[in-house]
Amino acid sequence: MAEALGKKLAGDVFESFSAGTEPGARINPDAVRLMKQVHGIDMEQTQHNKPLSALPAVDIVVTMGCNVQCPTFPCSHREDWGLDDPSGREDSAFLSVMAQIEKKVLDLKHRIQTGELNGESTCEPLHLNL
């Protein structure tokens, strides 16, 4: 969800990439369904699960929290958004996390544009790991 929302809401400011510490065979079907309903994004057509080793070099690493121990990944800025993993829960849990990601993506975009992040006005790409 984070990669898709990053591309849709802030693709003019940074590139978004997503990977997992233990990626599943496919993207969570509830996330796919709700992202299509709410944002018109078909994640099955634009994304696939991948390991961290498949990512390019990044400037910014954003971890989602989700009670997962994240390995060290080289970057110039790192932050954790402390989100709950909605997997296996009702749609309202997914929608809540989706709204939180949307808000945080827009906030990050604003901080990059205004130079509040590491004193720079542009940083790319952005790595969002959910």
Secondary structure, 3 states (H helix, E strand, C coil): CHHHHHHHHHCCCCCEECCECCCCCCCCHHHHHHHHHHHCCCHHHHCCCCEHHHCCCCCEEEEEECCCCCCCCCCCEEEEEEECCCCCCCHHHHHHHHHHHHHHHHHHHHHHHCCCECCECCCCCEEEEC
